[in-house]
Amino acid sequence: KRVLGLPALVLYGIILIQPTAPMPLFGAAAEKAQGHVVTAILIGMVAMLFTAIAYGRMANAYPSAGSAYSYVRREIHPGAGYLVGWGMIFDYVMNPIICVIWCSKAAMNFIPEISFPVYAVFFVLLFTGMNLRGIESSTRTNAILATGLSVVIALFLGAAVRHLWLQPPEGAAAWIQPFYDPNTFSFSVVSGGAALAVLTYIGFDGISTLSEEVHNPRRNILLATVLVCIITGVLASIQVYMAQLVWPGTRFPDTDTAFVYIAGKAGGQWLFYTVNIALLIASIGSGSGAQLGAGRLLYGMGRDNAIPRRFFAAINPRTRIPSNNIILVGVLTLIGVFTVSYSLGAELLNFGALIAFMGVNVSSFIRDFLRAKRKTVWSFLLPLL
């Protein structure tokens, strides 16, 4: 049924990305970009906007497909689609790894006596157990979670404004330092930070999967995807700008949970624990959802016989879940948690996602310019940019 309008699509996209998306990666991005987190997020937004337009155009062409894998496979070549599919699986597998790392570090802020390996094993088992039992978050649960996270953002911003009112930065230069610090600014530093900060936007492409349930998909999919990128970019920029003013340096008690310490500095212990538990709950939802997504992607490829069908296309008759794939991703997550850092994991996740995004832009370029009867400057420039 075509029941979704533009506002519902935009809300869905924001819930997919999560309004607190820049908070967990703030410390890693601050180190990578040497303090230029706002600039990195804004550069990422520009890149994502061009990609959002490409997604919208491809959703118009293939309203029932709804993924980078399908677009590339149909427009370029099945082999190229296969490679993009593996890039997406890499993205989905890395997501639970960085979520387990972050959840373990956040849990240590509550009970530091329990070691990181114990927490890591616990969260891997939790994610895997939830998915094997078929526990999925409903749309209503996601909406409640997004509302709760929005309240947490408002509390942080209020505390940050109060802190800056009582202890304002010294000099006018300090107010623009989150955008440009002449002591550390360089193109390589900021572009490296932007490649990591793109994690803020991961998930916006999920809007294209709803093409068959949207009023006027040719208009609304493109509009919603672009609007979600802009709203996410502006909201994320405000959050990290205030955070950098409250905590100007790039050294934190714990880099992975840096934003929690900034919240504590701005509002005290109550805000430290509030932000910590809110992001912990959000990361549990994100990590378990990504593990299920990886399992389903592997199932789809197994069903197509692209990978061994007998193992990957097997479905548990009771729960209707691809249990083999869920357990396999759980094992890979456990290995990954003890192999990579949060920062490296986030970069690897983005590596998979950016391969898929490049594929969509190339598909748009081929369809809308090379093969189009009417060639325009925009259909040439937008996907290339």
C-alpha positions in Angstrom: 0.0 0.0 0.0 1.3 3.4 -0.9 0.6 5.0 2.5 3.8 6.9 3.3 4.0 10.7 2.7 7.1 12.9 2.7 7.0 13.7 6.5 6.8 9.9 7.4 9.7 9.2 5.1 11.9 11.9 6.7 11.0 10.7 10.2 11.9 7.1 9.1 15.3 8.3 7.8 16.1 10.2 10.9 15.2 7.1 13.1 17.4 4.9 10.9 20.4 7.2 11.3 19.6 8.1 15.0 19.8 11.8 16.0 22.7 11.1 18.4 24.8 9.6 15.5 27.9 11.9 15.9 28.2 11.3 19.7 29.8 7.8 19.8 32.4 8.7 17.1 33.2 12.2 18.4 36.5 11.2 20.2 37.8 9.2 17.3 36.9 11.9 14.8 38.4 14.7 17.0 41.7 12.8 17.0 41.7 12.0 13.3 40.7 15.5 12.2 42.8 17.1 15.0 39.8 19.0 16.3 38.0 19.9 13.0 35.0 17.7 13.7 32.4 20.2 12.5 34.2 20.8 9.2 34.6 17.1 8.7 30.9 16.5 9.3 29.9 19.3 6.9 32.3 18.0 4.1 30.7 14.6 4.7 27.2 16.1 4.3 28.1 17.6 0.9 29.3 14.2 -0.3 26.2 12.5 1.1 23.9 15.1 -0.6 25.2 14.3 -4.0 24.9 10.6 -3.2 21.3 11.2 -1.9 20.4 12.7 -5.3 21.8 9.6 -7.0 19.8 7.3 -4.7 16.7 9.3 -5.5 17.2 9.1 -9.2 17.9 5.4 -9.1 14.8 4.8 -6.9 12.8 6.6 -9.7 14.2 4.2 -12.3 13.9 1.0 -10.2 11.1 1.6 -7.6 11.0 -2.0 -6.5 14.8 -2.6 -6.1 15.8 -0.3 -3.4 19.5 -1.1 -2.7 23.0 -0.2 -4.1 23.4 -3.9 -4.9 20.3 -4.0 -7.2 21.0 -0.6 -8.8 24.6 -1.5 -9.8 23.7 -5.1 -10.8 20.9 -3.8 -13.2 22.6 -0.7 -14.5 26.2 -1.7 -14.8 26.9 -5.5 -14.6 25.9 -8.4 -12.2 29.6 -8.8 -11.4 29.9 -5.2 -10.2 26.7 -5.6 -8.2 28.2 -8.7 -6.6 31.2 -6.6 -5.5 29.0 -3.9 -4.1 27.0 -6.5 -2.3 30.1 -7.7 -0.5 30.9 -4.0 0.3 27.5 -3.7 1.9 28.0 -7.0 3.9 31.4 -5.7 5.1 29.6 -2.5 6.3 26.9 -4.6 8.1 29.5 -6.9 9.7 31.7 -4.0 11.0 28.7 -2.2 12.5 28.1 -4.8 15.4 31.8 -4.9 16.0 32.1 -1.1 16.7 28.8 -1.2 18.6 30.1 -4.0 20.9 33.4 -2.0 21.5 31.4 1.2 22.3 28.9 -0.6 24.5 31.7 -2.3 26.5 33.5 1.0 27.1 30.2 2.6 28.1 29.4 -0.2 30.5 32.8 0.2 32.1 31.8 3.8 32.9 29.2 2.3 35.2 31.1 -0.7 36.6 34.8 -0.3 35.8 35.7 -3.3 38.0 34.5 -5.7 35.2 37.1 -5.9 32.4 36.6 -5.0 28.7 36.8 -8.7 27.5 34.0 -9.8 29.8 31.7 -7.0 28.6 32.6 -7.7 25.0 31.7 -11.4 25.2 28.4 -10.4 27.1 27.3 -7.9 24.4 28.2 -10.3 21.5 26.1 -13.0 23.2 23.3 -10.5 23.9 23.1 -9.3 20.2 23.3 -12.9 18.9 20.7 -14.2 21.5 18.2 -11.4 20.7 18.5 -12.1 16.9 18.2 -15.9 17.3 15.0 -15.5 19.3 13.6 -13.2 16.6 13.4 -10.1 18.8 13.1 -7.1 16.5 12.5 -3.5 17.3 9.2 -2.3 16.0 8.6 1.1 14.3 6.9 2.3 17.5 9.9 1.3 19.6 12.2 3.1 17.2 10.1 6.2 17.3 10.1 6.2 21.2 13.9 5.7 21.1 14.4 8.6 18.7 12.2 10.8 20.9 14.2 9.8 24.0 17.5 10.5 22.2 16.2 13.9 21.0 15.4 14.8 24.7 19.0 13.8 25.6 20.4 16.0 22.8 18.2 18.9 24.2 19.5 18.3 27.7 23.1 18.3 26.5 22.7 21.5 24.4 21.0 23.3 27.3 23.8 22.2 29.7 26.5 23.3 27.1 24.9 26.7 26.7 24.8 27.2 30.4 28.4 26.1 30.8 29.6 28.5 28.0 27.6 31.3 29.5 29.3 30.9 32.8 32.8 30.0 31.3 32.9 31.5 27.8 35.9 30.7 25.5 38.6 33.4 25.5 38.7 35.5 22.4 36.7 35.5 19.1 39.1 33.0 17.5 38.1 30.3 20.0 34.5 30.4 18.7 35.6 29.5 15.2 38.3 27.0 16.2 35.9 24.0 15.8 35.7 25.0 12.1 39.3 26.1 11.5 42.4 25.9 13.7 45.4 27.4 11.9 47.8 25.4 14.1 46.5 21.9 13.0 44.5 22.5 9.8 45.5 20.7 6.6 43.6 19.1 3.7 44.9 15.6 4.6 43.9 15.9 8.2 40.4 17.2 7.5 39.7 14.8 4.6 40.8 11.9 6.9 38.4 13.1 9.5 35.6 13.5 7.0 36.1 9.9 5.8 35.4 8.9 9.5 32.7 11.5 10.1 30.7 10.0 7.2 29.6 7.4 9.8 27.2 10.1 11.0 25.1 9.6 7.9 25.2 5.8 7.4 21.7 4.5 7.1 20.1 7.3 5.0 20.1 5.0 2.0 17.5 2.8 3.8 14.8 5.3 2.6 15.1 3.9 -0.9 14.0 0.5 0.2 10.5 1.9 0.9 9.9 2.9 -2.8 6.9 0.6 -3.1 5.1 2.0 -0.1 5.4 5.7 -0.8 3.0 8.3 -2.4 4.6 9.6 -5.5 8.0 7.8 -5.1 9.6 9.7 -8.0 9.4 12.9 -6.1 9.3 11.9 -2.4 12.2 9.4 -2.2 14.6 11.9 -3.7 13.3 14.8 -1.5 13.2 12.7 1.7 16.8 11.4 1.2 18.1 14.9 0.6 16.2 16.4 3.5 17.4 13.6 5.9 21.0 14.3 5.0 20.6 18.1 5.5 18.7 17.7 8.9 21.3 15.1 10.1 24.2 17.3 9.0 22.9 20.5 10.7 21.9 18.7 13.9 25.2 16.8 14.1 27.2 20.0 13.4 25.4 21.8 16.3 26.1 18.9 18.7 29.8 18.6 17.9 30.3 22.4 17.7 29.0 22.8 21.3 31.0 19.8 22.4 34.2 21.3 21.0 33.6 24.6 22.7 33.0 22.9 26.0 36.1 20.7 25.6 38.5 22.4 23.1 41.3 19.8 23.2 41.5 16.3 21.6 42.7 14.4 24.6 40.0 12.6 26.6 40.0 10.1 29.6 38.7 7.6 27.1 38.6 8.4 23.3 35.8 6.0 22.4 33.3 7.5 25.0 34.7 11.0 24.8 31.3 12.7 24.3 30.1 11.2 27.6 32.9 13.0 29.5 32.1 16.3 27.6 28.5 15.9 28.8 29.8 15.4 32.3 31.9 18.5 32.1 28.9 20.6 30.8 26.2 19.3 33.1 27.8 17.2 35.9 27.5 13.6 36.9 23.8 13.3 36.2 24.3 14.3 32.5 27.4 12.0 32.3 25.3 9.0 33.3 22.2 10.1 31.3 24.1 10.5 28.0 26.1 7.3 28.7 23.0 5.1 29.2 21.1 6.7 26.3 23.9 6.0 23.9 24.4 2.5 25.3 20.7 1.6 24.6 21.0 3.2 21.1 24.2 1.3 20.3 22.6 -2.0 21.5 19.7 -1.4 19.0 22.0 -0.4 16.2 24.4 -3.3 16.7 21.8 -6.0 17.0 19.9 -4.5 14.0 23.1 -4.5 11.9 23.8 -8.1 12.8 20.3 -9.1 11.7 20.8 -7.1 8.5 24.1 -8.9 7.8 22.4 -12.2 8.3 19.6 -11.3 5.9 22.1 -10.0 3.2 24.0 -13.3 3.5 20.7 -15.2 3.2 19.8 -13.2 0.1 23.1 -14.1 -1.5 22.8 -17.7 -0.5 19.3 -17.9 -1.9 20.7 -16.6 -5.2 23.4 -19.3 -5.0 26.1 -16.6 -5.0 27.5 -18.3 -1.9 26.8 -21.9 -0.7 23.0 -22.2 -0.6 22.8 -25.1 1.9 24.4 -23.1 4.7 23.6 -19.5 4.0 20.0 -19.9 2.8 18.9 -22.2 5.7 16.0 -20.8 7.8 15.1 -21.9 11.3 11.6 -23.3 10.9 10.4 -22.1 14.3 11.8 -18.5 14.4 12.0 -17.9 10.6 15.5 -16.5 11.2 18.6 -17.4 9.1 20.3 -18.8 12.3 23.5 -20.0 10.7 24.2 -16.5 9.4 23.4 -14.9 12.7 25.8 -17.2 14.6 28.5 -16.7 11.9 28.2 -12.9 12.2 28.3 -13.3 16.0 31.6 -15.2 15.8 33.1 -12.7 13.3 32.0 -9.9 15.7 33.7 -11.6 18.7 36.9 -11.9 16.6 36.7 -8.3 15.4 36.2 -6.8 18.8 39.6 -8.1 19.9 41.3 -7.3 16.6 40.4 -3.7 15.7 40.0 -0.4 17.6 36.7 1.6 17.5 38.4 4.1 15.1 39.7 1.5 12.7 36.4 -0.4 12.8 34.5 2.8 11.9 36.9 3.5 9.0 36.5 -0.1 7.7 32.7 0.2 8.0 32.7 3.4 6.0 35.0 1.7 3.5 32.3 -0.8 2.7 29.5 1.8 2.7 31.5 4.2 0.4 32.0 1.4 -2.1 28.3 1.0 -2.3 27.7 4.8 -2.5 30.3 5.1 -5.4 28.5 2.3 -7.2 25.2 4.2 -6.9 26.7 7.4 -8.2 28.3 5.6 -11.2 25.0 3.9 -11.9 23.3 7.3 -11.9 26.0 8.7 -14.2 25.6 5.9 -16.7 21.8 5.9 -16.7 21.1 9.7 -16.5 23.9 10.9 -18.7 25.6 8.2 -20.9 22.4 6.3 -21.8 20.0 9.2 -21.6 18.4 10.6 -24.8 18.4 14.1 -23.3 21.8 14.8 -21.6 22.0 17.7 -19.1 24.8 19.4 -17.3 23.3 18.3 -13.9 23.2 14.7 -14.8 26.9 14.9 -15.8 28.1 17.0 -12.8 26.1 15.7 -9.8 27.1 12.0 -9.8 30.7 12.9 -10.7 30.9 15.4 -7.8 
